[in-house]
């Protein structure tokens, strides 16, 4: 009926924002609406104008769902730790890997703690980037 039927989510053609070709695997939040994926709210509303004209923003807001690249299987993340003996400190890293071809999207520091690596502290200090004394 309309071209939205052609935009069914598939695992190998959903890496780009439908409206602007930005790589969705690098986004923190993806906007999913009527089977199409957008990197921003603005892109979604702009695209909806083709179908809904002046009502685009209202329709978009009604059906949009905010998801993460991990939620929809674009990327996989894994946590690992690196221990520095001199500082007696463990740094927690998060790797993000693209599912379709296994390529690295990003590596980021997500936390640290004093002492040697252990699962309990790693879990506890993810998201903790500051030690307050
Ligand atoms: Zn976009």
Boltz pocket constraint, residues with backbone or C-beta under 6 A from the ligand:
constraints:
  - pocket:
      binder: B
      contacts: [[A, 17], [A, 18], [A, 19], [A, 20], [A, 21], [A, 22], [A, 38], [A, 39], [A, 40], [A, 43]]
      max_distance: 6.0
